[in-house]
Amino acid sequence: MPKGYRVPKPQLMGSAEKVAETIEHWYHEGVMDILLIRQDHPAGFEDFIKLVVPILQDKGIFRKEYEEDTLRGNLFMKNRITQLLGIEHPIISAAMTWVTSAEFVAAVSSAGGMGVLGPNAGQTEKATSAEDMADRLTKEIRKVKALTNKPFAVNYIFPMGGATEDPFTNAVFDVLVKEDVKYVIAIGQNVVDRELKRLKEHDIKVVYRDLSPTVEKLVEAEKSGVDALIVTGYEAGGHMSDYKISTLSLVPQITSLVKIPVIAAGGIIDGRGAKAALSMGAEGVYMGTRFIATKENPASIETKKAIIKVKSEEFIEFKSGTGHLRTIPTEAGKKALELINQGKHAEAYKYYGEGFKIGMLDGDLVNGTISVSESAGGIQQILTCQEVIDEIVKSISFDQKEAHPKLI
């Protein structure tokens, strides 16, 4: 569980070297991940910034984010997710179908998080073949690299339905190797050993997200050798779990059982949700809905406005041919629900089958669906990716004075 320490007093007690040595000890012992300094007294804050932070930075265990002209300062230690992925903040944008692009991914990564290229990233039409898809993905990866030198990831779909191989997965793998991509968000019904092995052989870090997670499945996923787990609660948008287990219920069960780092997903849209995730033992957050409602996201402005307008109680939900689906109540969504309730599943499919693209990318709120988290009811405005990440970073604070003696 991430732990932190608040330094509220104005004067250092002892030398700067001694204070840095104590913090370093706590960090390496695993009892502190985050150190927050509030500038209640400018002298104390300035002393800490000028004297202690440089020592910790020289030791390679400290990251710094603070506002010189305000009464607030945040200093973030590295944790296992930031170290694994080479990022500043453990905030990852979801690998969303249709609504990612090179520009969006670069914006998230440049803001200190990790952007992820999802299925059909940067596209307006489906690929005609695995080869066509690979060519498009290659171009999008190269665009990201031209826009930022920060780490980013690519969505990697494990073969499903009992299959051990898939031509589209093979094509993505070849692109990853050719373009030297070192991070993937792998999704599936289970970890496919063949896929994991060949990814690892090319030193690719694998963060695994099970589509319908349970405690048993995620414990098994850890045993398979993945580097980290995304634990997704039923509140999430997009492809929803077959099991109605909430983020609040699932995350603490997993963090108490596994040793690899956990990233929480489902219903997290701001710093308050991130703090809750960290308090349950997660070391990062994975967000989709909040990042759709950003200026850089390729989703249509109509979709972004619909997210801001919707109330949590207005969503409709039904069991589709590909799992549970929750949508803002568009005409297509309501018609699909009506037909499914009548047992006309095949007829209902035409209303939701291509609904993600029609609704979310094209902005057709009559014929498309907008599948997002029910937490969208708490999103009030369209922000930049930088603003979304900054709000989370500035919101996270810990006060565990009972855990350690005060330093200053």
Phi, psi and omega in degrees: 000129179301134180238155182218177183213133178254137180248098189263346189269158189279341187239141173290139175254111186093179183285160177299323180297320180293318178298315180297321179297319179294315180296317179299319179298312180300319182297311182290337176280353178079019181259359179209127176251331187228135176240123181246127175247121174262134185275061177293330178230112186309323183297315180296317180296313182295321177299316182296315180298316187281326189257319187267315184303316180301324179295315181293323178294322177297330179281350177076025182239013186225138173242145189238131173218109177209161181252114186293330187260010178235174179267044182213140175215135176237130175236119186255126172284160170290146167235185188293330178287315179296324179290317181299318187260352179070034184245166181281317184232141184280060182235120187237134176276140185292153179276075188275140177292129176074327189254046162229162179200168178301318181296318180293312181299317179296324179295317179296312182295320180294335179277000176106353177264203174233117175277151183228126174283119180264183178303137180062030181301129177073010185252161173239351177223153178294148174292149183272345182196172176297322180293318178297316178300316181297320179296317179295318180296319178302314180297321182291319177300316180293327175296315179301314182296331178285336184267335182207152174258012180274156179296148174213169182232167177236141176290137182228115185263114176294146174305142185236176178066029180088354180286150177252355182209147179214134183298325179289320177297318178300320181294319178297317179302314180299322178293316180303315181293314182297320184265005177056048174275131189250002181223134174228148166259104184267131180237153178174182177274343175191165178283127178265115187304317181301317182292314181298318181300313184287330174296315181295325179298337178254020175058038177264126179284133186244112172259119188258133175238113177282137183289331177225076190287143169227166179302313182299316182295321182284328173297319177294323179297321177300317181297334182290336177111013176293160185275331181201162181241138166262120181257112190252122175276167184294344180292347185295156174270191179066222179287113183267152181295153173286345181250131183273066179251123185285161175303316181298328180278321190276316187301309182295331176294319182289316183294337178278350185245335184253158180258337179282158182294148182243139175245128183270143179216150177111100175085007182265120183231354183201186183297328179295317177294322179295318178298320178298318180297316180296323180292338177270005177102355176291157179242010177188171178231149183235114190234136176246299187304314181298323181282340174295320181274052174236160184295328184275345183289140184285356177303151182294154178296330177296321177295316180297320178293323179295323177296317180292327184279328190293149172256148185303326183283353184273346183298149172245153185219142177207162179272111181267181179288347181243017181120185179290146179223131175245134181219149165303141188290073173283168179297320179295318179297318180292323178292319178299316179299317179299314181292321179295320178296337177269001181081012183262067187293319181296320179291326180293331186301324183295343179269338180238348185303316177251019189295327181302308182293313184299317182279306191279321180270313183278337178080020178273098185277000175267311187261355182244174176242153178235094185267103181224174180290148176295344176289354176304335177300342180262001179271124188252342183204160176275122182243174169277162176299322178299317180294321178298312182292319179300319181298319180293314181301316183284342181276334185285119176215146180233145176225086182245054183298336179288342184281328185216155173294154180289145179269311182224000000 
